[in-house]
């Protein structure tokens, strides 16, 4: 189950130069169903469509033809490249929240970026709550937009933690999120990791200070 917001879909459509369904939808949800029994698969996707409509979806498209399925999943797999080439990415954050909190995350993100005047898109994996938030240049490539994005990232991470999530869903912390690590995990966890590093690297010669400050 994948999610793509309107801006990401529009940019991807322009990048691929191919029409995509529901161009005016605020958010599109893509669900793939497979199996060995065609009747079971048909029953499942029909029920999924009913649930979507009952839950307020504007419309449902069933891509029964292979060519149609390929067109849709090509769009999903091309989103990142499309954003990078068409709009320009300042920062790509891979936050994760409980699935029940995805709507709250998107609403909060819209509020943050509206207040800070930061262009953004969101897409990602609904099945595990991992949402890729891309802050965009859209022709602005100066310190003002980068400063605004830094503020937006900090507020995004605070929102994510308040929703019971983590600041990284699949890309990891690395050096770019080191400053935000303590916002996302319990201090006892960091102390545990420091103890593990001291045990494995008593001389502190392996990337000293890169992630953990070992005294």
C-alpha positions as a Python dict, from the first residue, in 0.01 Angstrom:
ca = {
    (1, 'X'): (0, 0, 0),
    (2, 'X'): (156, 324, -117),
    (3, 'X'): (63, 689, -74),
    (4, 'X'): (146, 976, -310),
    (5, 'X'): (25, 1331, -253),
    (6, 'X'): (-105, 1560, -526),
    (7, 'X'): (213, 1758, -578),
    (8, 'X'): (432, 1448, -607),
    (9, 'X'): (189, 1292, -853),
    (10, 'X'): (173, 1609, -1067),
    (11, 'X'): (551, 1641, -1078),
    (12, 'X'): (588, 1272, -1166),
    (13, 'X'): (330, 1306, -1443),
    (14, 'X'): (529, 1595, -1588),
    (15, 'X'): (858, 1403, -1552),
    (16, 'X'): (726, 1089, -1725),
    (17, 'X'): (522, 1290, -1978),
    (18, 'X'): (239, 1042, -1931),
    (19, 'X'): (-113, 1108, -1799),
    (20, 'X'): (-184, 959, -1456),
    (21, 'X'): (-528, 891, -1304),
    (22, 'X'): (-709, 1128, -1071),
    (23, 'X'): (-485, 1432, -1132),
    (24, 'X'): (-693, 1650, -897),
    (25, 'X'): (-694, 1411, -600),
    (26, 'X'): (-525, 1559, -289),
    (27, 'X'): (-374, 1217, -212),
    (28, 'X'): (-366, 892, -408),
    (29, 'X'): (-344, 549, -248),
    (30, 'X'): (-207, 256, -446),
    (31, 'X'): (-276, -101, -337),
    (32, 'X'): (-141, -412, -505),
    (33, 'X'): (-309, -748, -448),
    (34, 'X'): (-163, -1077, -569),
    (35, 'X'): (-214, -1447, -521),
    (36, 'X'): (-246, -1783, -695),
    (37, 'X'): (-625, -1789, -722),
    (38, 'X'): (-772, -1529, -958),
    (39, 'X'): (-1116, -1547, -800),
    (40, 'X'): (-971, -1482, -454),
    (41, 'X'): (-766, -1189, -581),
    (42, 'X'): (-1072, -1040, -753),
    (43, 'X'): (-1277, -1077, -436),
    (44, 'X'): (-1005, -910, -233),
    (45, 'X'): (-958, -607, -455),
    (46, 'X'): (-1333, -560, -488),
    (47, 'X'): (-1366, -556, -109),
    (48, 'X'): (-1071, -316, -78),
    (49, 'X'): (-1240, -83, -326),
    (50, 'X'): (-1564, -97, -129),
    (51, 'X'): (-1382, -13, 195),
    (52, 'X'): (-1210, 283, 28),
    (53, 'X'): (-1538, 424, -102),
    (54, 'X'): (-1709, 366, 233),
    (55, 'X'): (-1422, 555, 396),
    (56, 'X'): (-1459, 863, 176),
    (57, 'X'): (-1245, 798, -133),
    (58, 'X'): (-1355, 1005, -435),
    (59, 'X'): (-1310, 716, -675),
    (60, 'X'): (-1137, 380, -725),
    (61, 'X'): (-951, 257, -1031),
    (62, 'X'): (-895, -116, -1075),
    (63, 'X'): (-594, -176, -1300),
    (64, 'X'): (-682, -518, -1437),
    (65, 'X'): (-462, -493, -1746),
    (66, 'X'): (-87, -550, -1709),
    (67, 'X'): (-8, -235, -1908),
    (68, 'X'): (-219, -25, -1671),
    (69, 'X'): (-53, -177, -1366),
    (70, 'X'): (291, -109, -1510),
    (71, 'X'): (196, 254, -1578),
    (72, 'X'): (85, 308, -1220),
    (73, 'X'): (380, 140, -1053),
    (74, 'X'): (622, 315, -1289),
    (75, 'X'): (482, 638, -1148),
    (76, 'X'): (542, 525, -790),
    (77, 'X'): (897, 408, -861),
    (78, 'X'): (979, 735, -1042),
    (79, 'X'): (863, 980, -776),
    (80, 'X'): (1203, 1052, -621),
    (81, 'X'): (1377, 1101, -955),
    (82, 'X'): (1093, 1324, -1069),
    (83, 'X'): (1118, 1546, -762),
    (84, 'X'): (1495, 1573, -793),
    (85, 'X'): (1489, 1665, -1163),
    (86, 'X'): (1177, 1880, -1183),
    (87, 'X'): (1147, 2055, -846),
    (88, 'X'): (1484, 2006, -677),
    (89, 'X'): (1508, 1849, -331),
    (90, 'X'): (1652, 2039, -35),
    (91, 'X'): (1606, 1749, 208),
    (92, 'X'): (1440, 1407, 205),
    (93, 'X'): (1327, 1279, 545),
    (94, 'X'): (1197, 927, 603),
    (95, 'X'): (986, 950, 916),
    (96, 'X'): (764, 673, 1049),
    (97, 'X'): (450, 688, 1263),
    (98, 'X'): (183, 436, 1364),
    (99, 'X'): (-50, 376, 1071),
    (100, 'X'): (-337, 530, 1266),
    (101, 'X'): (-139, 856, 1293),
    (102, 'X'): (-63, 906, 921),
    (103, 'X'): (-353, 1148, 871),
    (104, 'X'): (-239, 1353, 1171),
    (105, 'X'): (115, 1354, 1035),
    (106, 'X'): (3, 1486, 697),
    (107, 'X'): (-217, 1752, 856),
    (108, 'X'): (62, 1865, 1086),
    (109, 'X'): (311, 1870, 801),
    (110, 'X'): (77, 2088, 595),
    (111, 'X'): (49, 2331, 888),
    (112, 'X'): (425, 2346, 948),
    (113, 'X'): (518, 2404, 586),
    (114, 'X'): (238, 2654, 531),
    (115, 'X'): (356, 2862, 824),
    (116, 'X'): (723, 2848, 723),
    (117, 'X'): (653, 2888, 349),
    (118, 'X'): (838, 2568, 259),
    (119, 'X'): (730, 2368, -51),
    (120, 'X'): (703, 1994, 18),
    (121, 'X'): (561, 1665, -95),
    (122, 'X'): (490, 1341, 88),
    (123, 'X'): (479, 986, -36),
    (124, 'X'): (558, 650, 114),
    (125, 'X'): (456, 315, 249),
    (126, 'X'): (115, 305, 414),
    (127, 'X'): (161, -55, 522),
    (128, 'X'): (427, 35, 778),
    (129, 'X'): (367, 407, 831),
    (130, 'X'): (696, 510, 668),
    (131, 'X'): (642, 845, 493),
    (132, 'X'): (905, 1023, 283),
    (133, 'X'): (878, 1397, 331),
    (134, 'X'): (1061, 1594, 62),
    (135, 'X'): (1128, 1964, 116),
    (136, 'X'): (1166, 2126, -225),
    (137, 'X'): (1357, 2412, -383),
    (138, 'X'): (1106, 2498, -657),
    (139, 'X'): (1344, 2756, -799),
    (140, 'X'): (1468, 2879, -461),
    (141, 'X'): (1824, 2777, -385),
    (142, 'X'): (1949, 3019, -124),
    (143, 'X'): (2017, 3030, 250),
    (144, 'X'): (1665, 3154, 319),
    (145, 'X'): (1499, 2836, 194),
    (146, 'X'): (1763, 2616, 355),
    (147, 'X'): (1716, 2791, 687),
    (148, 'X'): (1338, 2751, 662),
    (149, 'X'): (1381, 2382, 579),
    (150, 'X'): (1601, 2329, 886),
    (151, 'X'): (1325, 2476, 1102),
    (152, 'X'): (1066, 2261, 926),
    (153, 'X'): (1271, 1946, 983),
    (154, 'X'): (1300, 2017, 1354),
    (155, 'X'): (926, 2075, 1386),
    (156, 'X'): (851, 1769, 1174),
    (157, 'X'): (1059, 1549, 1403),
    (158, 'X'): (887, 1692, 1712),
    (159, 'X'): (551, 1618, 1553),
    (160, 'X'): (653, 1263, 1461),
    (161, 'X'): (773, 1184, 1815),
    (162, 'X'): (453, 1333, 1962),
    (163, 'X'): (256, 1091, 1742),
    (164, 'X'): (450, 793, 1874),
    (165, 'X'): (683, 765, 1576),
    (166, 'X'): (1055, 775, 1498),
    (167, 'X'): (1264, 1023, 1301),
    (168, 'X'): (1382, 754, 1060),
    (169, 'X'): (1187, 462, 924),
    (170, 'X'): (1434, 294, 690),
    (171, 'X'): (1731, 517, 605),
    (172, 'X'): (1880, 525, 953),
    (173, 'X'): (2016, 812, 1162),
    (174, 'X'): (2361, 856, 1008),
    (175, 'X'): (2546, 1183, 1051),
    (176, 'X'): (2268, 1400, 909),
    (177, 'X'): (2023, 1319, 1190),
    (178, 'X'): (2274, 1286, 1470),
    (179, 'X'): (2168, 1616, 1630),
    (180, 'X'): (1809, 1492, 1648),
    (181, 'X'): (1880, 1144, 1788),
    (182, 'X'): (1798, 1233, 2148),
    (183, 'X'): (1454, 1358, 2041),
    (184, 'X'): (1363, 1017, 1910),
    (185, 'X'): (1498, 757, 2153),
    (186, 'X'): (1513, 710, 2527),
    (187, 'X'): (1835, 839, 2691),
    (188, 'X'): (1887, 491, 2839),
    (189, 'X'): (1906, 353, 2485),
    (190, 'X'): (2183, 598, 2394),
    (191, 'X'): (2375, 506, 2710),
    (192, 'X'): (2336, 139, 2619),
    (193, 'X'): (2481, 206, 2273),
    (194, 'X'): (2771, 397, 2426),
    (195, 'X'): (2842, 102, 2656),
    (196, 'X'): (2833, -137, 2361),
    (197, 'X'): (3076, 80, 2167),
    (198, 'X'): (3314, 99, 2464),
    (199, 'X'): (3308, -279, 2490),
    (200, 'X'): (3379, -334, 2118),
    (201, 'X'): (3606, -32, 2070),
    (202, 'X'): (3776, 40, 2406),
    (203, 'X'): (4032, 265, 2239),
    (204, 'X'): (3760, 469, 2064),
    (205, 'X'): (3947, 451, 1735),
    (206, 'X'): (3654, 356, 1510),
    (207, 'X'): (3488, 676, 1383),
    (208, 'X'): (3541, 858, 1714),
    (209, 'X'): (3266, 1110, 1781),
    (210, 'X'): (3089, 1047, 1453),
    (211, 'X'): (2761, 943, 1611),
    (212, 'X'): (2822, 889, 1983),
    (213, 'X'): (3045, 1102, 2204),
    (214, 'X'): (3242, 857, 2414),
    (215, 'X'): (3426, 1012, 2707),
}
